[in-house]
Amino acid sequence: MAEEKRNVISRRQFIQGAAIGTMGIASAGFLAGCSSAGEEPQGGEPGLEPSSSWATPPEPIPASQIKTSVDTDIVVVGAGSGGMMAALAAAEAGAKTVLLEKADKSYMGAMWMAAIDSKLQKSLGVKIDKHEAVAEICRYGGHLADQKLVKLWADKSGEVMDWLIDVVESAGLKMMVETDLKVGYYKSYPVGHVVVPDPTPEIAHLGEYGSALYMPVLTEKAKELGVDIRYEMPAVQLIKQDGKITGVIAGSEDNYTQFNVSKGVILATGGYGRNAEMLEDLCPTAKYCASSIVPAVASGDGVKMGVWAGGALDPLHAVMVFDRGVMKKDTPMGPPWSGGYLRTGSQPFLRVNIRGERFVNEDLPYDYVWDAGIMQPEGVSWQIWDANWKEDITRFHTTICSRVVPHPEAPPRDGLDFVEQEHANFVKNGFIIAADTIEELAQKMEVPVETFKATINRYNELAKQGRDDDFGKVDFRLSTIDNPPFYAAKLSGTLLCNINGLRINTDMQVLDENLDPIPGLYAVGNDSGSFFSYNYPQMFGGLALGRTITFGRLAGIAAAKV
């Protein structure tokens, strides 16, 4: 356990050498974010306006407000999947480890975890060309990524997954990997691992598999290894001396605790997906989302502290988005994200814009459909289906997160009956429009009736001939719209998380603007960058969480070796 004591650093040490830099205060002794004495002030991404309040370091916390001091080897900030994996790896390596979490418990919500060459995949005969996978991930992000990091995930993810498989199986759970792959222009990869109950039901809902099962297991293991877990303990400022991160201050005003580290601080706070100002500055396309399932704790704490410490950000930011943000006709997009989450929003049903015109091949990865919708008037689209939707969805045979129908080669799904009830509630609440005729549907949607009718007639013609001459959608994912009642849902995006952050190297060390590591500072998960850009490669099911757990474990190992 970490050692607590009362003798904290002096106020003089806090403010010694303070200087005003381009983005705020630079201090040799205390870091609310910048360089040591004699160095050029560092701070954040080139091009960020100094007026961005989140990027401006706060005033140093007065020594009088720090009531307790703790000496330890490593502090991990954030007790989600990445932080818990980092803390476990550090503790296994013999490092005294403190794990801080601002909430009263760990966040549990993610499900799929991507890995290559796990023992489960090998037992199923799954073979994935690592170089192809790395090339596709980098291509998806326009190579605004560190290919060495992507290759590191490809090389190490299977090893990390094997460790996790052993842990969950010892707790009476099991791991599944989705080997039923998507057919169409966009290839999917059998990388998505999911923790499930044993025996495994065909039907299960959010909270009944995935991180909701494995996080309690990891938490107990961490406690057994002596990890000092402190909930409701938000980290607020890093301490930097002679260019090195030497600690972190956490807690609340007038009752802060200073954690002094001999090896390092690992940032794993979940990113900035709930910070409206950071989204606006770094990824303004997020305003085209009607709903969000980002946890409230993802307020950008880790990224901000890293920027204040002189950490560099990725040159281009993006968010993970599903095309499932359902909205009423008058629902505004963007914060506070008052729309809903339509589970079937990613099904390849007909899409039209507010002018009643079809505009895209609907059989695209989720974020691509959302992007296409952004390019339309008002940045939204309408999804259209009819009473045959159950048969259509079964025939569409989508995979990964959009799958509804259970399949023996895939983790549990919600099932059509569950979705039917969800649709009924959305109709009742005004999020889905129902009508007995195409004319009535168009009138309720407030789209041009004749244009919409012509679009429906053309789509039915294409579906009946089994060939999409207009947009090239694969034939079995076409569906006629001729059996009432007819349905329409106005869709934009559902925000899941940011996918860019602090630039890191292959030891998960945060890099400064010269791309040199900041000693003692590490970042993983959505606090970290250098891996994604533009869009999230949806066809690698669970790649975000797979990166998080893999690099979380590697960060803990790397920090413990210091």
C-alpha positions in Angstrom: 0.0 0.0 0.0 1.1 3.6 -0.5 2.6 5.4 2.4 0.8 8.4 3.8 2.4 11.3 5.6 1.8 14.9 6.5 4.9 16.8 5.3 4.0 18.2 1.9 6.1 20.3 -0.4 6.3 23.9 0.4 4.4 26.8 -1.3 7.8 28.0 -2.5 8.4 24.7 -4.3 4.9 25.1 -5.9 5.5 28.5 -7.5 9.3 28.6 -7.9 10.2 29.7 -11.4 6.7 30.5 -12.5 6.5 32.1 -15.9 3.8 33.0 -18.4 3.9 30.8 -21.5 1.8 30.8 -24.6 -1.0 28.9 -22.9 -0.6 29.8 -19.3 1.7 29.3 -16.3 5.0 27.4 -16.6 6.6 26.2 -13.4 9.7 24.4 -12.5 8.4 23.1 -9.2 4.7 22.6 -9.7 2.9 21.7 -12.9 -0.4 23.1 -13.7 1.1 22.5 -17.0 4.4 23.5 -18.5 8.1 23.5 -18.8 10.9 23.5 -16.2 13.1 26.6 -15.7 15.3 27.5 -18.7 13.1 25.6 -21.2 10.8 27.1 -23.7 7.2 26.9 -22.4 5.3 23.9 -23.7 1.5 23.6 -23.9 -0.8 21.8 -26.2 -1.5 21.5 -29.8 -0.1 24.1 -32.3 -3.0 26.3 -33.5 -5.1 26.0 -30.3 -6.3 29.5 -29.5 -5.1 30.8 -26.1 -8.8 31.7 -25.5 -9.6 28.0 -25.1 -10.2 28.0 -21.4 -9.7 24.2 -21.1 -6.2 24.5 -22.6 -5.2 27.3 -20.1 -3.5 25.9 -17.0 -5.2 26.8 -13.8 -3.4 28.5 -10.9 -1.4 26.2 -8.7 -3.2 24.7 -5.8 -2.1 26.5 -2.6 -0.1 24.3 -0.2 -2.6 25.3 2.5 -5.3 23.2 0.7 -3.2 20.1 0.6 -3.9 18.1 3.8 -2.3 14.8 3.1 0.7 13.4 1.2 1.1 9.9 -0.1 4.3 8.4 -1.4 4.0 5.6 -3.9 5.6 4.2 -7.1 2.8 4.7 -9.6 -0.5 6.6 -9.7 -3.1 5.6 -12.3 -5.7 8.2 -12.9 -9.0 6.6 -13.9 -10.4 3.2 -12.9 -12.0 2.2 -16.1 -10.8 -0.7 -18.3 -7.5 0.9 -19.3 -6.7 2.2 -15.8 -7.6 -1.0 -14.1 -5.4 -3.0 -16.6 -2.5 -0.6 -16.0 -2.8 -0.8 -12.2 -3.0 -4.6 -12.3 0.1 -4.8 -14.5 2.1 -2.4 -12.3 1.1 -4.3 -9.2 2.0 -7.6 -10.7 5.4 -6.2 -11.5 5.9 -5.3 -7.8 5.2 -1.5 -8.0 3.3 0.2 -5.2 0.3 1.4 -7.1 -2.5 3.9 -6.3 -5.6 4.0 -8.5 -7.7 7.2 -8.5 -11.3 7.4 -9.8 -13.4 10.5 -9.7 -16.7 8.6 -9.6 -17.9 6.3 -6.8 -17.3 3.2 -8.9 -15.6 2.1 -12.1 -17.3 2.8 -15.4 -18.8 -0.3 -17.0 -20.3 -0.2 -20.5 -18.0 -1.4 -23.2 -18.3 -4.9 -24.6 -16.1 -5.8 -27.6 -12.3 -6.0 -27.3 -10.3 -6.5 -30.4 -7.2 -8.7 -30.4 -5.2 -10.7 -32.9 -3.7 -14.2 -32.2 -5.4 -14.9 -28.9 -5.5 -18.5 -27.8 -9.3 -18.5 -28.4 -8.8 -17.4 -32.0 -6.2 -20.0 -32.5 -8.5 -22.7 -31.1 -11.1 -21.7 -33.6 -8.7 -21.7 -36.5 -8.9 -17.9 -37.0 -6.0 -16.5 -38.9 -5.5 -12.8 -39.5 -2.8 -11.2 -41.5 -1.3 -8.7 -39.1 0.3 -6.5 -41.8 -3.1 -6.3 -43.6 -4.8 -5.4 -40.4 -2.3 -2.7 -39.5 -2.4 -1.3 -43.1 -6.2 -1.1 -43.0 -6.3 0.6 -39.6 -3.7 3.2 -40.8 -5.5 3.7 -44.1 -8.8 4.3 -42.3 -7.1 7.2 -40.5 -5.2 8.5 -43.5 -2.0 7.4 -41.8 -2.3 10.2 -39.3 -1.1 7.6 -36.9 2.1 6.0 -35.5 2.3 2.7 -37.4 4.6 1.4 -34.8 1.9 1.8 -32.2 -0.7 0.1 -34.4 1.7 -2.8 -35.1 2.4 -3.0 -31.3 -1.3 -3.6 -30.8 -1.4 -6.2 -33.5 1.6 -8.0 -31.9 0.7 -7.7 -28.2 -3.1 -7.8 -28.1 -3.4 -11.5 -28.3 -1.0 -11.9 -25.4 -2.9 -9.5 -23.3 -6.2 -11.1 -24.2 -4.8 -14.5 -23.1 -4.1 -13.0 -19.7 -7.6 -11.7 -19.5 -9.1 -14.9 -20.7 -7.4 -16.8 -17.8 -8.6 -14.2 -15.3 -12.3 -14.3 -16.4 -12.3 -18.1 -16.7 -11.0 -18.4 -13.2 -14.1 -16.4 -12.1 -16.5 -18.7 -13.8 -17.0 -16.6 -17.0 -15.9 -17.2 -20.5 -14.7 -15.3 -23.6 -16.3 -15.4 -27.0 -15.0 -14.1 -30.3 -17.3 -13.1 -33.1 -16.3 -15.2 -36.2 -19.5 -14.5 -38.2 -18.3 -11.8 -40.6 -20.0 -9.1 -42.5 -20.5 -9.6 -46.2 -20.3 -6.7 -48.6 -17.8 -4.1 -49.8 -16.5 -3.3 -46.3 -14.7 -6.4 -44.9 -14.9 -7.1 -41.2 -12.3 -9.0 -39.2 -12.9 -11.7 -36.5 -11.2 -9.8 -33.8 -14.0 -8.9 -31.4 -13.7 -10.7 -28.0 -16.5 -10.4 -25.5 -16.8 -11.7 -21.9 -20.1 -13.6 -21.5 -21.7 -15.8 -18.8 -21.1 -19.5 -18.8 -23.4 -21.0 -20.0 -24.1 -18.3 -22.5 -27.7 -17.2 -23.4 -28.7 -16.4 -26.9 -30.5 -13.2 -25.7 -28.7 -10.7 -23.5 -28.8 -7.0 -23.1 -26.4 -4.2 -22.1 -25.1 -4.9 -18.7 -25.4 -8.6 -19.0 -22.1 -9.2 -20.8 -18.9 -7.3 -21.5 -17.3 -5.0 -19.0 -20.2 -5.3 -16.6 -18.9 -8.8 -16.0 -15.2 -8.5 -16.1 -14.7 -5.2 -14.3 -15.8 -6.5 -10.9 -13.4 -9.4 -11.4 -10.5 -7.1 -12.2 -11.3 -4.9 -9.3 -11.2 -7.7 -6.8 -7.9 -8.9 -8.4 -6.4 -5.5 -8.0 -7.4 -5.3 -4.3 -5.8 -8.8 -3.8 -2.6 -7.4 -5.3 -2.6 -4.5 -2.9 -3.6 -1.8 -5.3 -4.8 1.2 -3.3 -8.1 2.1 -5.0 -9.6 5.5 -4.1 -13.0 6.3 -5.5 -14.4 9.8 -5.5 -10.9 11.1 -5.7 -10.6 13.3 -8.9 -7.1 14.1 -10.0 -6.8 17.9 -10.8 -3.2 18.8 -11.3 0.2 17.2 -12.1 3.4 18.0 -10.3 6.5 18.6 -12.5 10.0 19.1 -11.2 13.1 19.4 -13.4 11.1 18.4 -16.4 9.8 15.2 -14.9 6.3 14.4 -13.6 6.8 13.6 -9.9 3.2 13.4 -8.7 -0.4 14.4 -8.9 -2.8 16.3 -6.7 -6.3 14.9 -6.2 -9.4 15.6 -4.2 -11.5 18.6 -3.6 -10.9 22.2 -2.5 -9.4 22.6 1.0 -8.9 18.8 1.2 -6.5 17.8 -1.5 -4.1 14.9 -1.3 -0.7 15.0 -3.0 0.5 11.7 -4.4 4.3 11.7 -4.9 5.5 9.0 -7.4 8.9 7.5 -7.9 8.1 6.0 -11.3 5.2 7.8 -13.0 1.6 8.8 -13.5 -0.6 7.0 -16.0 -3.6 9.0 -17.4 -6.6 6.9 -18.1 -9.6 9.1 -17.5 -11.7 8.2 -20.5 -11.1 11.2 -22.7 -13.1 14.3 -23.3 -16.3 13.0 -24.9 -18.5 14.9 -22.4 -16.6 18.2 -22.5 -18.6 20.4 -24.9 -15.9 23.0 -25.1 -13.2 20.5 -26.0 -15.4 18.8 -28.6 -16.1 22.2 -30.2 -12.4 23.1 -30.3 -11.0 19.7 -31.3 -13.8 17.9 -33.1 -16.7 20.2 -34.1 -18.4 17.4 -36.1 -19.6 16.1 -32.8 -22.3 18.8 -32.9 -24.0 16.6 -35.5 -24.9 14.0 -32.9 -28.4 13.9 -31.4 -27.5 11.6 -28.5 -24.6 10.5 -26.5 -23.7 7.4 -24.4 -20.4 8.9 -23.2 -20.1 8.5 -19.4 -20.3 11.8 -17.5 -16.8 11.2 -16.0 -15.2 11.6 -19.5 -14.9 15.3 -19.0 -11.3 15.6 -20.4 -9.4 15.7 -17.1 -6.5 13.5 -18.3 -6.1 15.2 -21.6 -6.2 18.7 -20.0 -3.6 17.7 -17.4 -1.4 16.3 -20.2 -1.7 19.4 -22.3 -0.9 21.6 -19.2 2.2 19.4 -18.8 3.4 20.3 -22.3 2.0 17.2 -24.0 1.3 17.3 -27.7 -2.1 16.5 -29.2 -2.9 14.6 -32.4 -3.0 17.0 -35.4 -6.5 16.0 -36.3 -9.2 14.8 -33.9 -12.2 12.6 -34.4 -14.9 10.9 -32.4 -16.4 7.4 -32.4 -20.0 7.7 -33.6 -22.8 5.3 -34.4 -25.5 6.3 -36.9 -28.2 5.7 -34.3 -29.0 9.1 -32.8 -32.8 9.3 -33.2 -34.5 12.6 -32.8 -37.9 14.2 -32.9 -38.5 16.6 -35.6 -37.6 19.5 -33.4 -34.8 17.9 -31.4 -31.6 20.0 -31.6 -28.3 18.3 -32.2 -25.3 18.7 -30.0 -25.0 19.1 -26.2 -26.9 18.3 -24.1 -27.7 15.5 -26.6 -31.4 15.1 -25.9 -32.2 12.5 -28.6 -32.4 8.8 -28.2 -30.5 5.7 -29.2 -32.2 3.6 -32.0 -30.8 0.1 -31.9 -31.7 -0.5 -35.5 -30.3 2.8 -36.8 -27.4 1.0 -38.3 -29.5 -1.4 -40.3 -29.1 -0.8 -44.1 -32.7 0.4 -44.6 -33.4 3.2 -47.1 -32.1 6.6 -46.2 -33.4 9.9 -47.5 -32.6 13.5 -46.8 -35.1 16.2 -45.7 -35.9 16.7 -49.4 -37.1 13.1 -49.7 -34.2 12.0 -51.9 -32.0 9.0 -51.5 -28.3 10.0 -51.2 -26.1 7.0 -50.2 -25.4 3.3 -50.2 -26.8 2.6 -46.8 -24.7 -0.5 -46.3 -21.7 1.4 -44.9 -19.8 1.4 -41.6 -21.7 3.3 -39.0 -19.6 6.4 -39.0 -19.6 6.6 -42.8 -23.4 6.7 -42.9 -23.3 9.5 -40.3 -20.7 11.4 -42.4 -22.9 11.1 -45.4 -25.8 12.4 -43.5 -23.7 15.4 -42.3 -23.3 16.4 -45.9 -27.0 16.6 -46.4 -29.3 19.6 -45.7 -29.5 20.2 -41.9 -26.9 17.4 -41.5 -29.6 14.7 -40.9 -31.3 11.8 -42.7 -34.5 9.8 -42.4 -34.4 6.0 -42.2 -37.5 4.3 -43.8 -38.8 0.8 -43.3 -42.1 -1.1 -43.3 -44.0 -3.9 -41.5 -41.6 -6.5 -43.0 -38.7 -5.1 -40.9 -38.1 -8.3 -38.9 -37.7 -10.4 -42.1 -35.5 -7.7 -43.6 -33.2 -7.4 -40.6 -32.8 -11.2 -40.5 -31.9 -11.2 -44.2 -29.5 -8.2 -43.8 -27.4 -10.3 -41.4 -25.3 -7.4 -40.1 -22.6 -8.1 -37.6 -20.7 -6.7 -34.6 -22.6 -3.9 -32.8 -25.5 -3.6 -35.3 -26.4 -7.3 -35.1 -29.9 -7.9 -33.6 -30.6 -11.5 -34.5 -28.7 -14.1 -32.4 -26.1 -16.3 -34.1 -24.1 -19.3 -32.8 -20.8 -17.7 -33.9 -21.5 -14.4 -32.1 -22.0 -13.1 -28.6 -25.6 -12.7 -27.3 -27.9 -10.2 -28.9 -31.1 -8.3 -27.9 -33.3 -10.2 -30.3 -36.2 -9.0 -32.5 -38.9 -9.1 -29.8 -36.9 -6.8 -27.6 -36.3 -4.4 -30.5 -40.1 -4.5 -31.4 -40.9 -3.3 -27.9 -38.3 -0.6 -28.2 -39.8 0.5 -31.5 -43.2 0.7 -29.9 -41.9 2.9 -27.1 -40.2 5.2 -29.7 -43.5 5.5 -31.7 -45.4 6.3 -28.4 -42.8 9.0 -27.5 -42.7 10.5 -30.9 -39.2 9.4 -32.0 -40.5 7.1 -34.7 -43.2 8.1 -37.1 -45.8 5.5 -38.2 -48.3 5.9 -41.0 -50.6 3.7 -43.1 -49.7 5.3 -46.4 -46.5 6.7 -48.0 -48.3 10.0 -48.5 -49.2 10.2 -44.8 -45.7 9.3 -43.8 -44.2 12.0 -46.0 -46.6 14.5 -44.6 -45.7 13.6 -41.0 -42.0 13.8 -41.9 -42.6 17.2 -43.6 -40.7 16.2 -46.7 -41.9 16.9 -50.3 -44.6 14.3 -50.9 -44.1 13.7 -54.6 -40.4 13.5 -54.4 -40.6 11.1 -51.5 -43.1 8.9 -53.3 -40.8 8.8 -56.4 -37.9 7.8 -54.2 -39.9 4.9 -52.6 -41.1 3.7 -56.0 -37.5 3.7 -57.4 -36.2 1.9 -54.3 -38.9 -0.7 -54.6 -38.0 -1.2 -58.3 -34.4 -1.7 -57.4 -35.2 -4.1 -54.6 -37.5 -6.2 -56.8 -34.9 -6.5 -59.6 -32.3 -7.4 -57.0 -29.7 -4.9 -58.2 -29.0 -1.4 -56.9 -28.1 0.5 -60.1 -28.2 3.8 -58.3 -25.8 3.3 -55.3 -24.5 -0.2 -55.6 -25.8 -1.7 -52.3 -25.4 -5.5 -52.2 -28.6 -7.1 -53.4 -29.7 -9.0 -50.3 -29.6 -5.7 -48.3 -32.2 -4.1 -50.4 -35.8 -4.2 -49.1 -39.1 -3.2 -50.5 -41.2 -0.6 -48.7 -44.8 -1.6 -49.7 -46.3 -3.3 -46.7 -48.0 -0.9 -44.2 -47.6 0.3 -41.6 -44.7 2.4 -42.7 -42.1 3.9 -40.4 -39.6 6.7 -40.4 -36.9 7.8 -37.9 -34.9 11.0 -38.2 -31.3 10.1 -37.5 -28.0 11.7 -36.9 -25.2 10.4 -34.7 -24.8 8.8 -31.3 -21.5 9.9 -29.7 -19.5 7.2 -27.9 -16.1 8.7 -27.2 -13.2 10.8 -28.6 -10.6 8.6 -30.4 -7.7 11.0 -30.3 -5.7 12.6 -27.5 -2.2 13.0 -26.2 0.5 11.8 -28.5 2.4 8.8 -27.1 5.3 6.5 -28.0 5.4 2.7 -27.8 6.1 2.8 -24.1 2.8 4.9 -23.7 4.9 7.9 -22.6 3.3 11.2 -23.4 5.3 13.2 -26.0 5.9 16.9 -26.0 5.8 19.2 -29.1 9.3 18.0 -30.1 7.9 14.4 -29.8 10.3 13.7 -27.0 8.8 11.8 -24.0 7.9 13.7 -20.8 9.5 11.6 -18.1 7.1 10.1 -15.7 3.9 10.7 -17.7 2.0 8.0 -19.5 -1.5 8.0 -21.2 -3.8 5.2 -22.4 -7.3 4.8 -23.7 -9.2 7.9 -24.8 -6.7 10.1 -23.1 -4.1 8.9 -25.7 -3.7 9.5 -29.4 -1.3 8.4 -32.2 -3.6 5.6 -33.2 -6.8 6.8 -34.8 -7.8 9.7 -37.0 -10.7 10.9 -39.2 -13.0 7.9 -38.3 -13.1 4.8 -36.2 -12.5 1.6 -38.2 -15.9 0.0 -37.3 -15.1 -3.2 -39.1 -12.5 -4.1 -36.4 -15.1 -4.8 -33.7 -13.9 -3.6 -30.3 -10.6 -2.0 -31.6 -11.0 1.0 -29.2 -11.4 -1.1 -26.1 -8.8 -3.6 -27.5 -6.3 -0.8 -27.8 -7.3 0.4 -24.3 -6.7 -2.8 -22.5 -3.6 -3.8 -24.4 -1.9 -0.4 -24.0 -3.2 -0.2 -20.4 -1.3 -3.4 -19.5 1.8 -2.3 -21.4 1.8 1.1 -19.7 1.7 -0.5 -16.3 4.6 -2.8 -17.2 6.6 0.0 -18.7 6.1 2.4 -15.8 7.0 -0.3 -13.3 10.3 -0.9 -15.0 11.5 2.7 -14.4 
